[in-house]
Amino acid sequence: ERVIEFFLPEEEDPPEENTPAPATQDDDDDEHVPDLVDDDDFDEDEVTPDNLRDRIYDNPNEDIQVHDLSDNESSDELQDVHVAPVQGAEPVRRSERIRARGQTRWLRGGQRATMLSIEAATRDHGAAAEESILKELRQMLDKGVLRAVREGDLSAEERRNTIRSLLFLKEKFTPSGAFEKLKARLVANGAQQDREVYDNSSSPTASIPALFMVFAIAAKEGRHVASADIGGAYLNADIEKGPLFMRVSRSLVKYFLKLDPNLSEFACEDGTLLFQIVKAMYGTVEAGRLWYEDMSATLERDGFKRNEHERCVFNKTVDGVQVTVLLYVDDLVITSAKRSLVEAVIEMLTEKYKQVTFNIGDIHDYLGMVFEMSGEGRVKV
C-alpha cells in the first residue's frame, strides 16, 4: 500500500478536454506462470489456456481468436475458432468462457502475440514453422527435460495419471506492431495433474510499481541498466514430485523422430510416444515455483539479498556500490552505478544458464513497454 501511495496522488486531476484517458493494462501473467506459458516466455512471460480465459469475460466486445482444447488425440494441434465482437454484448457466461479458454490473441502494454496451431503456422510460415518446432523439441532432448519410456514399463496407476502435451507456435510482434519472430513452445497439460499432491504451486512476479521504482532509481542515480532474458528458463529446474509422464500425439512424433530416429523403439501401439518429465516443463503445476526458487538460490549464492517487501527484487553491495536485480519470470533488469558490476551479474548468469541474451544501454523493451533513460535523471516509459 505504501508503494501505491508513493506513485499515485491523493486526488487525480481529470483529463483535459479532448485528451484521451490513459489506457489500462491487464495483468495477464499469473504465477507466472502460466500453467503453460513465458516464458516469453512463451516468458514465463508465458500465455496459457488457463490464465487467459478471463479475457473473453472481461472484454466481451474484443475481437478474439480462441482454440478448441478438447481432450482428444489431436489436442496439441489446436483448432482455430473465431469469436467476433458484438456491440453492447453482455459478459460471457462462465460455461462459454471455459469453452473459449485459450484464446490466441492478446495484448500487453501494446505488445501483441498470436498463437497458432501447427497447421496454421505451417500454412503461414512454411519451413520457418518446422524449424521453430524442431528447435523447441531439440531443446527438450538436449536439456534432458524428457526421457522416453515404454508404455509396458508403467504401472496401471502411472498410465492413468499420464498427461497430454500441447504445442503452440506464437507469432511475436514488437510494441510498434512489426513482426519479430515465430516461436514454438511444447507444454504439458498441467490441468490433468492432481493438484492436491502439491502443497504450494504459486510463484511471485515483480509488481509494476516495483519495476517503475527500479528504473526511477536507476535514472536518478545515473545507473547503468541491462535487460536480460533466460532462454528455456523453467527447464533448468528439476521436478520434485514424481514420477510424471506425458503422452505426445502422432502429429508431433514425426518431429521427434527427425531429431532422434532411435525414439521409434519407444513408440506405443497407437503411434504416440510416452516421456517421463524430468525438468520443470512449461505447463506443469510446479514449474513456475521451481524456476523462481532456482533463480533465487542462484542470486543468493552470488551474494544478493531478497528485498523484504518485493520478493522479486534482489540487492547486493560491492565496495560500497549497490547492484539491483529485478526478476519477472525469466526477464531480468539489472542496474548499478558501475557497469562492471552489471556485466559481472550477466557473466554469472550466462555461466549458470547458458542461454542468456542481454542489452546494456539506454533503451529497453521490457514487458511490452519501452523504457528510455534520458541521462538527465529521468526515464520515459
C-alpha positions in Angstrom: 0.0 0.0 0.0 2.9 2.4 0.7 4.3 1.7 -2.7 0.9 2.6 -4.4 0.6 5.8 -2.3 4.1 6.7 -3.4 3.1 6.7 -7.0 -0.5 7.9 -7.0 -1.5 11.4 -5.9 -4.3 11.5 -3.4 -6.6 13.2 -5.9 -6.1 12.8 -9.6 -6.9 15.7 -11.9 -9.5 14.8 -14.5 -8.1 14.5 -18.0 -8.2 17.7 -20.1 -11.0 18.1 -22.7 -10.3 16.1 -25.8 -7.5 14.3 -24.1 -8.0 10.5 -24.1 -7.9 8.9 -20.7 -4.8 6.7 -20.1 -5.3 3.1 -21.1 -5.4 0.4 -18.5 -3.2 -2.7 -18.7 -4.5 -6.1 -18.0 -2.3 -8.3 -15.8 -2.2 -11.5 -18.0 0.5 -13.3 -16.1 -0.1 -15.4 -13.0 2.3 -17.3 -11.0 3.6 -16.7 -13.8 3.3 -18.6 -14.8 1.2 -19.8 -16.9 0.5 -23.2 -16.3 1.9 -23.3 -19.8 3.5 -20.2 -20.6 6.7 -17.5 -20.7 8.0 -17.5 -20.7 8.0 -15.1 -23.4 8.4 -16.7 -22.4 6.2 -18.4 -24.0 8.4 -16.0 -20.9 7.3 -17.3 -18.4 6.5 -14.5 -19.9 4.1 -17.5 -20.6 0.4 -17.4 -22.0 -1.8 -20.4 -21.3 -5.3 -21.6 -21.9 -6.0 -21.3 -18.2 -4.6 -17.9 -17.4 -6.2 -16.2 -20.5 -9.7 -17.4 -20.3 -11.0 -14.4 -18.3 -10.0 -12.2 -21.3 -13.3 -13.0 -23.0 -15.3 -12.3 -19.9 -13.6 -9.0 -19.2 -13.6 -7.8 -22.8 -16.8 -9.1 -24.5 -16.5 -6.7 -27.4 -13.0 -7.6 -28.3 -12.1 -9.3 -31.5 -10.5 -12.6 -30.2 -9.3 -15.9 -31.6 -9.6 -19.0 -29.5 -8.6 -22.6 -29.7 -10.6 -25.7 -29.1 -8.7 -27.6 -26.4 -10.9 -30.6 -26.3 -9.1 -33.5 -24.7 -8.6 -35.7 -27.8 -5.8 -37.2 -29.7 -5.0 -34.1 -31.7 -5.1 -31.8 -28.7 -1.6 -30.5 -29.5 -2.8 -29.2 -32.9 -5.2 -26.6 -31.7 -8.2 -25.9 -33.9 -8.8 -22.2 -34.6 -12.2 -20.8 -33.5 -13.1 -17.1 -34.1 -15.2 -15.0 -31.7 -16.5 -11.9 -33.4 -17.1 -8.7 -31.4 -20.7 -7.9 -30.6 -21.7 -4.3 -29.9 -23.1 -3.9 -26.4 -22.6 -7.6 -25.6 -23.2 -8.8 -22.1 -20.4 -10.5 -20.2 -19.8 -14.1 -21.5 -21.2 -16.8 -19.2 -18.8 -19.0 -17.4 -19.6 -22.1 -19.5 -18.7 -20.1 -22.6 -15.5 -18.7 -21.0 -14.4 -22.3 -20.3 -15.1 -23.3 -23.9 -13.1 -20.3 -25.1 -10.2 -20.9 -22.8 -7.0 -20.5 -24.8 -7.8 -17.5 -27.0 -4.8 -16.8 -29.0 -4.5 -13.1 -29.5 -3.5 -10.9 -26.5 -2.1 -7.5 -25.8 0.2 -6.4 -23.0 1.4 -2.8 -22.9 1.0 -2.6 -26.7 2.7 -5.9 -27.4 0.8 -8.5 -29.4 1.3 -12.2 -29.8 -0.8 -14.6 -31.8 -0.7 -18.3 -31.1 -1.2 -20.7 -34.0 -1.8 -24.4 -34.5 0.9 -26.4 -36.3 -1.3 -26.5 -39.4 -1.9 -22.7 -39.4 1.8 -21.9 -38.7 2.9 -24.2 -41.5 0.5 -22.6 -43.8 1.5 -19.1 -42.9 5.3 -19.5 -42.4 6.3 -22.6 -44.3 9.7 -24.0 -43.5 10.1 -21.5 -40.6 7.4 -23.2 -38.7 9.0 -26.6 -38.9 12.4 -25.1 -38.0 10.8 -23.5 -34.9 9.2 -26.8 -33.8 12.4 -28.7 -34.2 14.3 -26.1 -32.3 11.9 -26.4 -29.4 11.9 -30.2 -29.3 15.7 -30.3 -29.6 15.9 -28.2 -26.5 13.7 -30.7 -24.6 16.0 -33.5 -25.6 19.3 -31.7 -25.2 18.5 -30.4 -21.7 17.2 -33.8 -20.5 13.7 -32.5 -19.9 12.1 -35.6 -21.4 13.1 -39.2 -21.1 11.4 -41.7 -23.4 9.8 -44.7 -21.7 8.0 -47.8 -22.8 4.3 -48.0 -22.0 4.7 -51.6 -20.8 7.1 -50.4 -18.1 4.5 -48.2 -16.5 2.2 -49.3 -13.7 -1.6 -49.1 -14.2 -1.7 -46.1 -12.0 1.1 -44.3 -13.8 -0.7 -44.9 -17.1 -4.0 -43.5 -15.7 -2.1 -40.4 -14.5 -0.3 -39.7 -17.7 -1.0 -36.2 -19.0 -1.1 -34.9 -22.5 1.1 -32.4 -24.3 0.2 -29.2 -26.2 2.3 -27.4 -28.8 1.8 -23.7 -29.6 3.5 -21.6 -32.2 3.5 -18.0 -31.3 3.9 -15.0 -33.6 5.6 -12.3 -31.6 5.3 -8.6 -32.5 7.2 -5.6 -31.2 5.2 -2.8 -29.5 5.3 -1.0 -32.8 3.4 -3.8 -34.4 6.4 -5.2 -36.5 6.7 -9.0 -36.8 9.6 -10.1 -34.6 9.8 -13.9 -34.7 7.9 -17.2 -34.7 8.4 -19.3 -31.6 7.2 -22.8 -30.7 6.5 -24.0 -27.2 5.9 -27.5 -26.1 4.0 -27.6 -22.8 2.4 -30.2 -20.6 -1.3 -30.2 -19.8 -0.9 -29.4 -16.1 -4.7 -29.2 -15.8 -4.7 -33.1 -15.8 -2.3 -33.2 -12.7 -3.7 -33.9 -9.3 -3.1 -30.5 -7.6 -3.8 -32.0 -4.1 -0.4 -33.6 -4.3 1.3 -30.1 -4.3 1.5 -28.1 -1.1 2.5 -24.9 -2.9 2.5 -24.2 -6.6 2.5 -20.4 -6.6 5.4 -18.2 -7.5 5.8 -14.4 -7.4 6.5 -11.9 -10.1 7.7 -8.4 -9.7 5.0 -5.8 -9.4 4.7 -2.9 -11.9 5.3 -0.3 -9.2 8.5 -2.1 -8.2 9.6 -2.1 -11.9 9.0 1.6 -12.2 10.8 2.3 -8.9 13.9 0.3 -10.1 14.1 2.3 -13.3 13.4 5.6 -11.5 16.2 5.0 -9.0 18.5 4.0 -11.9 17.7 7.3 -13.6 18.1 9.4 -10.5 21.4 7.8 -9.6 22.7 7.6 -13.2 23.0 3.8 -13.1 23.9 1.5 -16.0 20.9 -0.6 -16.9 20.7 -4.0 -18.5 17.7 -6.1 -19.5 18.3 -9.8 -19.9 16.3 -12.9 -20.8 17.0 -16.5 -19.8 16.2 -18.9 -22.6 14.3 -22.0 -21.6 14.3 -20.8 -18.1 12.0 -23.3 -16.4 13.9 -26.2 -17.9 16.8 -25.6 -15.6 14.9 -26.7 -12.5 14.3 -30.3 -11.6 10.9 -31.8 -11.0 10.3 -32.5 -7.3 7.1 -34.5 -7.3 7.0 -37.6 -9.5 7.4 -39.6 -11.5 5.3 -37.7 -14.0 4.6 -39.0 -17.5 3.4 -37.2 -20.6 2.0 -38.6 -23.9 2.9 -37.0 -27.2 0.5 -37.4 -30.1 1.3 -38.8 -33.5 1.3 -35.3 -35.0 4.4 -34.5 -33.0 6.1 -37.9 -33.1 7.3 -37.3 -36.6 9.3 -34.3 -35.5 10.8 -36.1 -32.6 11.9 -38.9 -34.9 13.6 -36.4 -37.2 15.8 -35.4 -34.2 16.3 -38.9 -32.9 15.2 -41.9 -35.0 16.0 -44.2 -32.1 12.9 -43.0 -30.4 10.9 -45.2 -32.7 11.8 -48.1 -30.3 9.6 -46.5 -27.7 6.5 -45.9 -29.9 3.2 -47.1 -28.5 0.8 -49.2 -30.5 -1.3 -46.2 -31.4 1.8 -44.4 -32.7 2.2 -42.0 -29.8 5.3 -41.6 -27.6 5.5 -41.6 -23.8 8.0 -39.5 -21.9 8.9 -39.0 -18.3 9.1 -35.3 -17.4 12.4 -34.8 -15.6 12.6 -31.0 -15.5 10.2 -28.2 -14.7 8.5 -28.3 -18.1 6.2 -25.5 -19.0 2.6 -26.2 -18.0 3.4 -28.5 -15.1 1.9 -27.4 -11.8 5.1 -26.6 -10.0 7.1 -25.2 -12.9 6.8 -21.5 -12.0 7.7 -22.0 -8.4 10.6 -24.3 -9.1 12.1 -21.8 -11.5 11.7 -19.0 -9.1 13.4 -21.0 -6.3 16.2 -21.9 -8.7 16.9 -18.4 -9.8 16.6 -17.0 -6.2 19.1 -19.6 -5.0 21.5 -18.6 -7.8 21.3 -14.9 -6.9 21.7 -15.6 -3.2 24.7 -17.7 -3.7 26.2 -14.7 -5.6 25.7 -12.5 -2.5 22.3 -11.0 -3.3 19.7 -10.5 -0.6 16.0 -10.6 -1.3 14.0 -7.4 -0.7 11.8 -7.8 2.3 8.8 -6.2 0.6 9.3 -7.3 -3.1 10.3 -11.0 -3.4 11.5 -10.5 -7.0 13.9 -7.7 -6.2 17.4 -8.6 -5.1 20.3 -6.3 -4.0 23.9 -6.6 -3.0 26.7 -4.1 -2.3 30.2 -4.4 -3.7 32.8 -1.9 -2.4 30.0 0.4 -1.3 28.2 0.3 -4.7 24.8 -1.3 -4.9 23.7 -3.6 -7.8 20.0 -4.4 -8.1 18.3 -7.3 -10.0 14.5 -7.3 -10.7 13.1 -10.7 -11.8 9.9 -11.1 -13.8 9.8 -14.8 -14.5 12.7 -15.2 -17.0 13.1 -11.5 -17.8 15.6 -9.5 -15.6 16.5 -5.9 -15.1 20.0 -5.3 -13.7 21.2 -1.8 -12.6 24.3 -0.4 -10.9 26.3 2.8 -10.9 29.3 0.6 -12.0 29.0 -1.0 -15.4 31.4 -3.7 -14.4 29.0 -4.9 -11.7 26.2 -5.2 -14.2 28.5 -7.2 -16.6 29.6 -9.4 -13.7 26.0 -10.4 -13.0 25.4 -11.2 -16.7 28.6 -13.3 -16.8 27.5 -15.2 -13.7 24.0 -15.9 -15.2 25.5 -17.0 -18.5 27.8 -19.4 -16.8 24.9 -20.9 -14.9 22.1 -20.9 -17.5 24.0 -20.7 -20.8 21.2 -19.2 -22.9 21.2 -15.6 -21.8 20.5 -12.7 -24.1 21.0 -9.2 -22.8 21.1 -5.5 -23.7 23.1 -2.8 -21.8 22.1 0.6 -22.8 19.6 3.5 -22.5 16.6 1.9 -24.3 14.9 -1.3 -23.0 11.9 -3.1 -24.4 10.6 -4.8 -21.3 7.2 -6.4 -20.6 5.7 -4.7 -23.7 6.9 -1.3 -22.5 9.8 0.7 -23.8 12.0 2.4 -21.1 14.2 5.3 -22.3 16.8 6.6 -20.0 17.3 10.3 -20.8 20.6 10.8 -19.0 19.0 13.8 -17.1 17.7 11.9 -14.1 14.6 10.9 -15.9 13.2 7.8 -17.6 10.5 7.8 -20.2 8.0 4.9 -20.5 
